[in-house]
Amino acid sequence: MAMNYFDPVSLRLFVAICEERSFSEAADREHLTTSAVSKRLAALESQIGAALIGRSRRGIRLTAAGEALLPAARGLLQSMAQLQ
């Protein structure tokens, strides 16, 4: 059985989007283009099989799946940083 691995870059970008509440601010923070950040999020959502972030004129909001993933993503990234 194949295992799915979460890409740490995509998780870091997801966390940045959540913390900045903006794709463009997350892109600036991570020194990427907004389209690159959007593509990474789309790939992560595809891997998970659920939308993580809802977009509107007033900004972004986390879906239920996004709310569940955020603390886990932060924990994984923190664990990876400690390993380094």
N, CA, C and O atoms as a printed pandas DataFrame, in Angstrom:
     atom_number atom_name residue_name chain_id  residue_number  x_coord  y_coord  z_coord
0              1         N          MET        A               1    0.850   -1.185    0.000
1              2        CA          MET        A               1    0.000    0.000    0.000
2              3         C          MET        A               1    0.892    1.243    0.000
3              4         O          MET        A               1    1.831    1.332    0.791
4              5         N          ALA        A               2    0.606    2.195   -0.875
5              6        CA          ALA        A               2    1.391    3.425   -0.968
6              7         C          ALA        A               2    1.039    4.346    0.197
7              8         O          ALA        A               2   -0.111    4.426    0.631
8              9         N          MET        A               3    2.051    5.027    0.681
9             10        CA          MET        A               3    1.841    5.975    1.769
10            11         C          MET        A               3    1.852    7.386    1.218
11            12         O          MET        A               3    2.643    7.698    0.328
12            13         N          ASN        A               4    0.995    8.231    1.729
13            14        CA          ASN        A               4    1.001    9.638    1.363
14            15         C          ASN        A               4    1.815   10.407    2.387
15            16         O          ASN        A               4    1.628   10.255    3.594
16            17         N          TYR        A               5    2.712   11.226    1.893
17            18        CA          TYR        A               5    3.513   12.071    2.768
18            19         C          TYR        A               5    3.118   13.511    2.545
19            20         O          TYR        A               5    2.920   13.944    1.410
20            21         N          PHE        A               6    3.005   14.246    3.627
21            22        CA          PHE        A               6    2.694   15.661    3.516
22            23         C          PHE        A               6    3.983   16.413    3.217
23            24         O          PHE        A               6    5.006   16.228    3.876
24            25         N          ASP        A               7    3.900   17.258    2.215
25            26        CA          ASP        A               7    5.027   18.097    1.845
26            27         C          ASP        A               7    5.174   19.215    2.880
27            28         O          ASP        A               7    4.238   19.988    3.086
28            29         N          PRO        A               8    6.339   19.310    3.535
29            30        CA          PRO        A               8    6.492   20.340    4.565
30            31         C          PRO        A               8    6.369   21.762    4.027
31            32         O          PRO        A               8    5.928   22.658    4.746
32            33         N          VAL        A               9    6.751   21.977    2.776
33            34        CA          VAL        A               9    6.613   23.324    2.197
34            35         C          VAL        A               9    5.135   23.690    2.079
35            36         O          VAL        A               9    4.738   24.804    2.419
36            37         N          SER        A              10    4.332   22.761    1.604
37            38        CA          SER        A              10    2.892   23.025    1.479
38            39         C          SER        A              10    2.253   23.241    2.846
39            40         O          SER        A              10    1.390   24.106    2.994
40            41         N          LEU        A              11    2.663   22.472    3.838
41            42        CA          LEU        A              11    2.137   22.675    5.193
42            43         C          LEU        A              11    2.539   24.045    5.737
43            44         O          LEU        A              11    1.729   24.735    6.356
44            45         N          ARG        A              12    3.788   24.432    5.503
45            46        CA          ARG        A              12    4.263   25.744    5.963
46            47         C          ARG        A              12    3.463   26.860    5.291
47            48         O          ARG        A              12    3.107   27.847    5.935
48            49         N          LEU        A              13    3.180   26.703    3.997
49            50        CA          LEU        A              13    2.395   27.713    3.294
50            51         C          LEU        A              13    0.958   27.755    3.793
51            52         O          LEU        A              13    0.378   28.833    3.922
52            53         N          PHE        A              14    0.380   26.594    4.075
53            54        CA          PHE        A              14   -0.968   26.553    4.648
54            55         C          PHE        A              14   -1.000   27.315    5.972
55            56         O          PHE        A              14   -1.907   28.113    6.208
56            57         N          VAL        A              15   -0.022   27.073    6.826
57            58        CA          VAL        A              15    0.045   27.775    8.115
58            59         C          VAL        A              15    0.208   29.282    7.888
59            60         O          VAL        A              15   -0.425   30.086    8.572
60            61         N          ALA        A              16    1.052   29.661    6.934
61            62        CA          ALA        A              16    1.262   31.085    6.642
62            63         C          ALA        A              16   -0.037   31.743    6.173
63            64         O          ALA        A              16   -0.353   32.856    6.595
64            65         N          ILE        A              17   -0.789   31.065    5.305
65            66        CA          ILE        A              17   -2.072   31.603    4.843
66            67         C          ILE        A              17   -3.001   31.811    6.036
67            68         O          ILE        A              17   -3.659   32.846    6.148
68            69         N          CYS        A              18   -3.048   30.825    6.918
69            70        CA          CYS        A              18   -3.917   30.921    8.097
70            71         C          CYS        A              18   -3.499   32.067    9.013
71            72         O          CYS        A              18   -4.345   32.815    9.503
72            73         N          GLU        A              19   -2.208   32.202    9.240
73            74        CA          GLU        A              19   -1.721   33.240   10.149
74            75         C          GLU        A              19   -1.833   34.637    9.554
75            76         O          GLU        A              19   -2.129   35.596   10.268
76            77         N          GLU        A              20   -1.598   34.757    8.254
77            78        CA          GLU        A              20   -1.650   36.065    7.603
78            79         C          GLU        A              20   -3.069   36.441    7.176
79            80         O          GLU        A              20   -3.368   37.610    6.932
80            81         N          ARG        A              21   -3.944   35.423    7.088
81            82        CA          ARG        A              21   -5.334   35.616    6.646
82            83         C          ARG        A              21   -5.396   36.181    5.228
83            84         O          ARG        A              21   -6.340   36.881    4.860
84            85         N          SER        A              22   -4.356   35.857    4.433
85            86        CA          SER        A              22   -4.271   36.393    3.077
86            87         C          SER        A              22   -3.275   35.571    2.272
87            88         O          SER        A              22   -2.199   35.227    2.761
88            89         N          PHE        A              23   -3.643   35.259    1.028
89            90        CA          PHE        A              23   -2.721   34.552    0.149
90            91         C          PHE        A              23   -1.541   35.432   -0.218
91            92         O          PHE        A              23   -0.398   34.975   -0.221
92            93         N          SER        A              24   -1.814   36.701   -0.530
93            94        CA          SER        A              24   -0.730   37.584   -0.954
94            95         C          SER        A              24    0.243   37.874    0.192
95            96         O          SER        A              24    1.452   37.940   -0.028
96            97         N          GLU        A              25   -0.269   38.046    1.395
97            98        CA          GLU        A              25    0.610   38.273    2.552
98            99         C          GLU        A              25    1.431   37.019    2.857
99           100         O          GLU        A              25    2.607   37.118    3.207
100          101         N          ALA        A              26    0.821   35.851    2.728
101          102        CA          ALA        A              26    1.558   34.597    2.935
102          103         C          ALA        A              26    2.649   34.449    1.880
103          104         O          ALA        A              26    3.759   34.014    2.185
104          105         N          ALA        A              27    2.329   34.813    0.639
105          106        CA          ALA        A              27    3.312   34.746   -0.440
106          107         C          ALA        A              27    4.490   35.679   -0.157
107          108         O          ALA        A              27    5.646   35.293   -0.329
108          109         N          ASP        A              28    4.196   36.901    0.273
109          110        CA          ASP        A              28    5.264   37.850    0.621
110          111         C          ASP        A              28    6.123   37.302    1.752
111          112         O          ASP        A              28    7.351   37.345    1.685
112          113         N          ARG        A              29    5.485   36.798    2.770
113          114        CA          ARG        A              29    6.193   36.251    3.931
114          115         C          ARG        A              29    7.127   35.109    3.552
115          116         O          ARG        A              29    8.227   34.994    4.091
116          117         N          GLU        A              30    6.681   34.260    2.614
117          118        CA          GLU        A              30    7.457   33.083    2.227
118          119         C          GLU        A              30    8.283   33.300    0.957
119          120         O          GLU        A              30    8.900   32.368    0.441
120          121         N          HIS        A              31    8.288   34.545    0.460
121          122        CA          HIS        A              31    9.092   34.912   -0.714
122          123         C          HIS        A              31    8.727   34.098   -1.947
123          124         O          HIS        A              31    9.597   33.601   -2.663
124          125         N          LEU        A              32    7.420   33.972   -2.184
125          126        CA          LEU        A              32    6.888   33.255   -3.340
126          127         C          LEU        A              32    5.840   34.126   -4.019
127          128         O          LEU        A              32    5.429   35.156   -3.485
128          129         N          THR        A              33    5.416   33.701   -5.198
129          130        CA          THR        A              33    4.317   34.398   -5.856
130          131         C          THR        A              33    2.994   33.896   -5.269
131          132         O          THR        A              33    2.912   32.793   -4.729
132          133         N          THR        A              34    1.981   34.724   -5.388
133          134        CA          THR        A              34    0.664   34.328   -4.904
134          135         C          THR        A              34    0.166   33.092   -5.649
135          136         O          THR        A              34   -0.458   32.215   -5.052
136          137         N          SER        A              35    0.445   33.022   -6.960
137          138        CA          SER        A              35   -0.016   31.860   -7.728
138          139         C          SER        A              35    0.683   30.586   -7.272
139          140         O          SER        A              35    0.067   29.519   -7.274
140          141         N          ALA        A              36    1.948   30.668   -6.883
141          142        CA          ALA        A              36    2.656   29.486   -6.382
142          143         C          ALA        A              36    2.041   29.011   -5.066
143          144         O          ALA        A              36    1.884   27.810   -4.845
144          145         N          VAL        A              37    1.699   29.945   -4.206
145          146        CA          VAL        A              37    1.062   29.600   -2.934
146          147         C          VAL        A              37   -0.299   28.960   -3.189
147          148         O          VAL        A              37   -0.647   27.961   -2.560
148          149         N          SER        A              38   -1.056   29.528   -4.101
149          150        CA          SER        A              38   -2.377   29.000   -4.435
150          151         C          SER        A              38   -2.275   27.582   -5.003
151          152         O          SER        A              38   -3.075   26.714   -4.654
152          153         N          LYS        A              39   -1.298   27.349   -5.871
153          154        CA          LYS        A              39   -1.113   26.012   -6.447
154          155         C          LYS        A              39   -0.729   24.988   -5.383
155          156         O          LYS        A              39   -1.214   23.856   -5.406
156          157         N          ARG        A              40    0.134   25.377   -4.457
157          158        CA          ARG        A              40    0.519   24.472   -3.365
158          159         C          ARG        A              40   -0.681   24.118   -2.507
159          160         O          ARG        A              40   -0.856   22.962   -2.122
160          161         N          LEU        A              41   -1.514   25.118   -2.204
161          162        CA          LEU        A              41   -2.702   24.850   -1.397
162          163         C          LEU        A              41   -3.656   23.925   -2.147
163          164         O          LEU        A              41   -4.217   23.001   -1.558
164          165         N          ALA        A              42   -3.839   24.169   -3.439
165          166        CA          ALA        A              42   -4.723   23.313   -4.237
166          167         C          ALA        A              42   -4.223   21.870   -4.233
167          168         O          ALA        A              42   -5.025   20.940   -4.145
168          169         N          ALA        A              43   -2.914   21.675   -4.327
169          170        CA          ALA        A              43   -2.346   20.329   -4.300
170          171         C          ALA        A              43   -2.570   19.675   -2.938
171          172         O          ALA        A              43   -2.881   18.486   -2.863
172          173         N          LEU        A              44   -2.415   20.447   -1.864
173          174        CA          LEU        A              44   -2.632   19.925   -0.516
174          175         C          LEU        A              44   -4.105   19.546   -0.338
175          176         O          LEU        A              44   -4.414   18.489    0.212
176          177         N          GLU        A              45   -5.007   20.406   -0.803
177          178        CA          GLU        A              45   -6.435   20.107   -0.712
178          179         C          GLU        A              45   -6.781   18.855   -1.519
179          180         O          GLU        A              45   -7.602   18.044   -1.089
180          181         N          SER        A              46   -6.162   18.699   -2.677
181          182        CA          SER        A              46   -6.392   17.516   -3.496
182          183         C          SER        A              46   -5.901   16.255   -2.785
183          184         O          SER        A              46   -6.571   15.222   -2.808
184          185         N          GLN        A              47   -4.736   16.343   -2.159
185          186        CA          GLN        A              47   -4.176   15.208   -1.431
186          187         C          GLN        A              47   -5.082   14.809   -0.268
187          188         O          GLN        A              47   -5.305   13.624   -0.021
188          189         N          ILE        A              48   -5.594   15.799    0.433
189          190        CA          ILE        A              48   -6.451   15.543    1.591
190          191         C          ILE        A              48   -7.859   15.144    1.153
191          192         O          ILE        A              48   -8.536   14.374    1.835
192          193         N          GLY        A              49   -8.285   15.668    0.025
193          194        CA          GLY        A              49   -9.628   15.374   -0.463
194          195         C          GLY        A              49  -10.692   16.275    0.115
195          196         O          GLY        A              49  -11.866   15.909    0.159
196          197         N          ALA        A              50  -10.287   17.460    0.561
197          198        CA          ALA        A              50  -11.236   18.410    1.140
198          199         C          ALA        A              50  -10.687   19.825    1.000
199          200         O          ALA        A              50   -9.476   20.041    1.006
200          201         N          ALA        A              51  -11.596   20.776    0.875
201          202        CA          ALA        A              51  -11.199   22.191    0.883
202          203         C          ALA        A              51  -10.721   22.554    2.287
203          204         O          ALA        A              51  -11.314   22.137    3.282
204          205         N          LEU        A              52   -9.657   23.324    2.354
205          206        CA          LEU        A              52   -9.106   23.756    3.642
206          207         C          LEU        A              52   -9.432   25.209    3.947
207          208         O          LEU        A              52   -9.577   25.600    5.105
208          209         N          ILE        A              53   -9.542   25.995    2.897
209          210        CA          ILE        A              53   -9.755   27.432    3.058
210          211         C          ILE        A              53  -10.840   27.885    2.110
211          212         O          ILE        A              53  -10.838   27.538    0.929
212          213         N          GLY        A              54  -11.769   28.666    2.638
213          214        CA          GLY        A              54  -12.781   29.299    1.812
214          215         C          GLY        A              54  -12.354   30.724    1.525
215          216         O          GLY        A              54  -11.815   31.401    2.400
216          217         N          ARG        A              55  -12.590   31.185    0.308
217          218        CA          ARG        A              55  -12.188   32.527   -0.093
218          219         C          ARG        A              55  -13.428   33.381   -0.327
219          220         O          ARG        A              55  -14.425   32.920   -0.882
220          221         N          SER        A              56  -13.343   34.625    0.106
221          222        CA          SER        A              56  -14.440   35.562   -0.141
222          223         C          SER        A              56  -13.856   36.961   -0.294
223          224         O          SER        A              56  -12.650   37.160   -0.144
224          225         N          ARG        A              57  -14.705   37.910   -0.588
225          226        CA          ARG        A              57  -14.238   39.299   -0.708
226          227         C          ARG        A              57  -13.655   39.816    0.595
227          228         O          ARG        A              57  -12.789   40.691    0.601
228          229         N          ARG        A              58  -14.135   39.270    1.688
229          230        CA          ARG        A              58  -13.668   39.733    3.003
230          231         C          ARG        A              58  -12.418   38.995    3.465
231          232         O          ARG        A              58  -11.951   39.218    4.581
232          233         N          GLY        A              59  -11.877   38.131    2.634
233          234        CA          GLY        A              59  -10.662   37.419    3.012
234          235         C          GLY        A              59  -10.870   35.920    2.980
235          236         O          GLY        A              59  -11.629   35.395    2.165
236          237         N          ILE        A              60  -10.189   35.252    3.870
237          238        CA          ILE        A              60  -10.259   33.799    3.906
238          239         C          ILE        A              60  -10.903   33.331    5.202
239          240         O          ILE        A              60  -10.948   34.049    6.201
240          241         N          ARG        A              61  -11.399   32.104    5.148
241          242        CA          ARG        A              61  -11.897   31.466    6.370
242          243         C          ARG        A              61  -11.521   29.994    6.278
243          244         O          ARG        A              61  -11.515   29.409    5.194
244          245         N          LEU        A              62  -11.217   29.417    7.398
245          246        CA          LEU        A              62  -10.891   28.000    7.435
246          247         C          LEU        A              62  -12.166   27.168    7.378
247          248         O          LEU        A              62  -13.163   27.497    8.020
248          249         N          THR        A              63  -12.126   26.101    6.613
249          250        CA          THR        A              63  -13.209   25.123    6.624
250          251         C          THR        A              63  -13.011   24.240    7.855
251          252         O          THR        A              63  -12.033   24.392    8.587
252          253         N          ALA        A              64  -13.934   23.329    8.071
253          254        CA          ALA        A              64  -13.779   22.387    9.190
254          255         C          ALA        A              64  -12.500   21.566    9.015
255          256         O          ALA        A              64  -11.788   21.305    9.985
256          257         N          ALA        A              65  -12.214   21.165    7.787
257          258        CA          ALA        A              65  -10.984   20.406    7.532
258          259         C          ALA        A              65   -9.751   21.261    7.805
259          260         O          ALA        A              65   -8.762   20.769    8.347
260          261         N          GLY        A              66   -9.804   22.526    7.436
261          262        CA          GLY        A              66   -8.698   23.442    7.704
262          263         C          GLY        A              66   -8.470   23.645    9.190
263          264         O          GLY        A              66   -7.335   23.679    9.665
264          265         N          GLU        A              67   -9.585   23.780    9.921
265          266        CA          GLU        A              67   -9.489   23.926   11.392
266          267         C          GLU        A              67   -8.840   22.698   12.012
267          268         O          GLU        A              67   -8.066   22.815   12.962
268          269         N          ALA        A              68   -9.152   21.524   11.478
269          270        CA          ALA        A              68   -8.576   20.287   12.015
270          271         C          ALA        A              68   -7.101   20.160   11.637
271          272         O          ALA        A              68   -6.295   19.676   12.432
272          273         N          LEU        A              69   -6.746   20.593   10.429
273          274        CA          LEU        A              69   -5.372   20.437    9.967
274          275         C          LEU        A              69   -4.409   21.429   10.599
275          276         O          LEU        A              69   -3.248   21.090   10.827
276          277         N          LEU        A              70   -4.860   22.647   10.890
277          278        CA          LEU        A              70   -3.946   23.695   11.351
278          279         C          LEU        A              70   -3.108   23.294   12.565
279          280         O          LEU        A              70   -1.885   23.414   12.494
280          281         N          PRO        A              71   -3.681   22.829   13.666
281          282        CA          PRO        A              71   -2.825   22.456   14.798
282          283         C          PRO        A              71   -1.914   21.268   14.486
283          284         O          PRO        A              71   -0.787   21.200   14.977
284          285         N          ALA        A              72   -2.399   20.340   13.676
285          286        CA          ALA        A              72   -1.562   19.197   13.301
286          287         C          ALA        A              72   -0.395   19.649   12.433
287          288         O          ALA        A              72    0.728   19.176   12.606
288          289         N          ALA        A              73   -0.652   20.559   11.503
289          290        CA          ALA        A              73    0.415   21.075   10.638
290          291         C          ALA        A              73    1.459   21.814   11.460
291          292         O          ALA        A              73    2.660   21.641   11.253
292          293         N          ARG        A              74    0.998   22.636   12.390
293          294        CA          ARG        A              74    1.952   23.352   13.257
294          295         C          ARG        A              74    2.796   22.364   14.060
295          296         O          ARG        A              74    4.005   22.548   14.202
296          297         N          GLY        A              75    2.162   21.322   14.584
297          298        CA          GLY        A              75    2.885   20.309   15.359
298          299         C          GLY        A              75    3.905   19.567   14.517
299          300         O          GLY        A              75    5.033   19.348   14.958
300          301         N          LEU        A              76    3.517   19.175   13.298
301          302        CA          LEU        A              76    4.460   18.489   12.406
302          303         C          LEU        A              76    5.646   19.373   12.060
303          304         O          LEU        A              76    6.791   18.920   12.081
304          305         N          LEU        A              77    5.377   20.625   11.744
305          306        CA          LEU        A              77    6.463   21.537   11.388
306          307         C          LEU        A              77    7.395   21.785   12.577
307          308         O          LEU        A              77    8.611   21.881   12.416
308          309         N          GLN        A              78    6.811   21.886   13.764
309          310        CA          GLN        A              78    7.629   22.067   14.961
310          311         C          GLN        A              78    8.489   20.839   15.208
311          312         O          GLN        A              78    9.667   20.970   15.540
312          313         N          SER        A              79    7.927   19.657   15.054
313          314        CA          SER        A              79    8.688   18.416   15.229
314          315         C          SER        A              79    9.817   18.311   14.213
315          316         O          SER        A              79   10.923   17.891   14.552
316          317         N          MET        A              80    9.543   18.691   12.973
317          318        CA          MET        A              80   10.580   18.651   11.940
318          319         C          MET        A              80   11.707   19.630   12.245
319          320         O          MET        A              80   12.880   19.330   12.020
320          321         N          ALA        A              81   11.345   20.803   12.760
321          322        CA          ALA        A              81   12.370   21.790   13.119
322          323         C          ALA        A              81   13.250   21.270   14.260
323          324         O          ALA        A              81   14.460   21.495   14.266
324          325         N          GLN        A              82   12.640   20.579   15.221
325          326        CA          GLN        A              82   13.407   20.027   16.327
326          327         C          GLN        A              82   14.357   18.926   15.851
327          328         O          GLN        A              82   15.464   18.790   16.373
328          329         N          LEU        A              83   13.925   18.142   14.859
329          330        CA          LEU        A              83   14.781   17.102   14.317
330          331         C          LEU        A              83   16.034   17.688   13.663
331          332         O          LEU        A              83   17.121   17.116   13.742
332          333         N          GLN        A              84   15.858   18.823   13.026
333          334        CA          GLN        A              84   17.004   19.457   12.367
334          335         C          GLN        A              84   17.961   19.999   13.387
335          336         O          GLN        A              84   18.990   20.570   13.026
